[in-house]
């Protein structure tokens, strides 16, 4: 019977089970994620090589006019090294790790999840999948507030493949906005891409201009109507509030939409 149970455990029947429990469901980039991994032993003793947690997300890559989704591991953390899990034994192992600054916020259906796994030699590894909510870091909130201060309205957000802009990850999260009435005649769309560091936030502002006249027609036809510029807001800038940040973003828009 023991041999039969071992064979079943190898194919995932009667094997160990895991469940990841977090202190809370909502985090911001840079915050420490804390929780426990609960393990329930199966019908037989099993040698667990390690317990790990992968922080995962998805991004879109466009190739040959086709869009495909890719999974990406933002980080992987070991929870425990090798241990022997006895039949029917219950273990609870605490863990903590910093949520990377590159973690996208979960706006507009952007998924971020934890995949917890047990490495068990010669057996199907049990896994657990837990989605988490990622709110904007307060540096990001300051930029969002500034854009809204200018009257722009949120349209959508996606993670797009961009190795040069991703700062360590193969994608960048884009935040698209409809123009306010003030800019409606000149701006088709405003896009923001942001990268955090400990002292502030890098913002790539991309202005998609509305075509105006013959030159505007040619710009749109040859995809030359998008203008972008990089800004950086440090702690001092952010402390001055949304109106201060809005002034700098407004200046970029005015410069890029000027004839």
N, C-alpha and C positions, 0 to 999 in steps of 0.2 A: 504493500500500500504506500509506503514511504517513497519508493522508487516511482510509482505511478504519479503521486502528488508532485514530485520533482519535475517530471516530464510535463505535467500540466502547467506548473509555474513557469517553465521556460517559454511557453506560448501565451503567457499572460493570464491563465486561468488559476485562480487561487493564489495569485502572487501578491506581493506587497501593494498597498494603496497609499497614495499621498494626498494631502489637502493643504493648500497654502492659505494662511489667514493673515490679513494685514491689520495694522492698528486703525487705519482709515482708508477710504477709497480715493481721496483727492489729494494731489501733491502739486508742487511747483518745481521746475527744474532747479537743481542744486540742493533741494531738501533731502533729508535722510529718510529713507523708506525703512520701516520697522515692521516685523511680524514674526510668525512662527510657522515652521513646516511640521505638520502632524503626519506621522507614518503609522500605518496599521499593518503588522506582520500578517503574512498569508498562512497557507497550510503547512509550509515547510520553512526551515531556517534558510536565510539567504544572505550571502556576502554582498554588501553594497560597496562598490568602489568609491563612489562619492555622491553627494547631493549638491545640486547646482540650481541656480536661478538665472534664466536668460531674460533680459529686457528687450522686447521686440516691438517693431512697428512695420508699416508698409509704405512704399512709395511707388510712384508711377514713372515709367520710362517710355518715351515715344521713339519708335524706330520705324522707318519706312511707312510713316503715316498710320502706324498701329500703336495703340497704347497697351502696355502690359503692367501688371502689378508684381512687385517683388517684395519679399520679406527681408528685413534687415535686423541683425542683432546689434543693438546699441551697446550692450555690455553683458558680461557673464560673470557671475559671482559664485564662488564655492561656499556652500553652507556647512558642509561637513566632509571630512575625509573618510577613509575606509572604516566600515563598522560591520558587525554581525547583527542582523535583525532576526531575532528568534521568532518561531512560529507563534502567531497570535499576540506578539508583543506590541505595545503602543509607546511611541516615542514622540516627544515634542521638542523641536530644536529651534531656538530663537535665531534671528538673523537681522542684519541692518546693512544698508549700503546707500551711498549718495546717488540720487537721481541725476544722471549726466546733464550738463547745461545744454547739450544738443538734442535732448528729448523734445519731440514736437508736442505742442498743446493739442488736446483732443477736441478741436473745433471742427464742426461740419462733418462729423463722422470719422475723423482721422483716428485710427485705432492705435492704442499702446497697451501692451499686455505683458504679463509675467508668465513664462513657461518654466515650471519647476520639474526637474527630472531626477530620477535615481539611475545611476549606472550600475547595472547588475550583470555580471559576467554570464554569457551563454543564455541570456533570457531577454524577453521583450521588456524594455525599460518603461516603468510606469511614469506618466507625466500628468501635470495639472496645468490648466490654462485659466488665468485670471486677468480680466481687463481692468485697467485703472484709469482714473480721470486725471488729466494733467492740465492744470490751470496756468495762465500766463504768469511768469515771474513779474514782480512789481516794476522792473525796468521796462518790460514789454507793455504792461498796463499803461505806463506813462505815455508811450508812443501811441497806443490805441486811443487813449483819451485825447491826445493832441490832434489826431486825424479826425476824430468825431467833433472836436472843437472847431475844426475847419468846415464841418458840415458834411463830410463824406459818410457814406453808409456801407456797412459790411455787406459783401456779396458772397464770397466763398473762400475756402482755404483748402489747399492740397499740398502734399509733399511731392515734389518733382525731382527727377534725377538731375543732378548738377554737381559733378565732382569738384569743380573749381570753386564753387561757392559754399560747399557744405562744411568746410572747416573740420575735417576728420570723418564725416559721414558722406555717403554718395548722393545725398539729396539736400534740398533746401525747402523749407516750408514757405509757401507763398500765401499772402493775405491780400485778397482783391477787394477793392472798394468802388462803389458807384460814386460819380462826382456830385458835389453839392450844386445847387442852382448857380452859385457864383462861378463855378468852373465848367458848367455843363456845356457851354458853347465851345470850349477848347480842349477838354479832357474827356476821352472816352472811358478810361479806367485808370485807377491808381493801384499799384502793387507795392507791397512792402515785403522785404525778406530780412530777417533779423538773426544775429548771432550774439549770444551772451558771453561776457567774460566776468571776472570777479569785480571789476571796477566800473562796468558800464555795458553799453549795448551798441553794436554795429548795425546800422540800418541801411539797406540798399533800397532806395526809392526809385521806382520805375514808373514813368509817366507815359501812358499810351494816349497819344494826342488824337484828337478828331481831325479828319482830313478837311483841309480848307483850301479851296482853289486848286489850280493845276499842280502846284508843287505838293500840296497835301495829297492829291490823288496819286502822284508817283511815289511818295513816301509810303503810302499804305500799300500800293501794289507791290513794292519791293521790300516790305517789312522793315522800313526805315523809320516808322513813326513812333517807335518806343525809345524813350530817352531815360537814362537812369544815372544816378549819382550816389556816392557813398557818404553817409553821415555817421558821426560817433557822438553819443551822449554819455558823459560820465556821471558820477554821483552828484556832482555840483549842478550839472544841467538838469538832472531829474529832480533835484531838490527845489529848483526854481518853478516847477510846475508845468502843467500842460500848455499854457499860453506861450511859454518860452520855447518849448520844443516845437509847437505849432508854427511859430515865426520862422524857424529854420526850414521846416518842411514846406511852408508856403513860399519861401524864397526860391527853393528848388523848383517848385511847380511853375512859378512866374518865369524863371529863367528858361525853363525847358519848353514853355509854350509860347515864348516870345517869337514873333516873326523875324 
